[in-house]
């Protein structure tokens, strides 16, 4: 399985999951904090100074309080 993160300018991050790995709220939050943040910093540095809107397709981990707190912390 893989997760794609992109914006209006194109692909930001393609994260491949290990076979059998599940997308838990902790894992999703970790990807947001580390990999996605790094990808935005490298590819779209001005976006870190702007408000970012995340659209989560059918993923459920984004509704968990832990993930909501991560998203709020990252602004």
JOBELNOR-V401081 format. One record per residue. PSI is psi as a letter, one per 30 degrees, with the letter a starting at -180 (none if undefined). OMEGA is omega in degrees with one decimal (* if undefined). Layout:
psi->{PSI:PSI}
omega->{OMEGA:OMEGA}
//
This chain:
psi->{l:l:k:k:k:l:a:f:f:a:k:e:k:j:j:k:k:l:k:f:k:l:j:l:e:e:e:e:e:e:e:e:e:d:e:e:e:e:e:e:e:e:e:i:e:f:f:f:f:l:k:k:k:k:j:k:c:g:k:f:f:f:f:k:e:e:e:e:e:e:e:e:e:f:none}
omega->{175.4:177.1:177.2:175.2:-179.8:175.6:-176.9:179.8:178.0:-176.1:175.5:-174.5:170.8:-177.2:178.3:178.5:174.7:177.6:179.0:179.8:179.1:175.6:177.2:179.0:179.6:-179.6:179.1:178.2:178.0:179.0:177.6:-176.3:-173.3:-171.9:-178.8:179.0:178.7:179.9:178.4:-179.9:-178.0:-173.0:-177.2:-174.0:-179.9:-179.8:179.2:178.4:-178.2:171.4:178.9:177.1:177.7:174.4:179.9:-178.2:-177.7:-177.8:179.3:-176.4:-178.5:-177.9:-178.9:-177.6:179.6:179.8:177.9:177.2:177.5:-179.4:179.0:179.1:-178.3:-177.3:*}
//
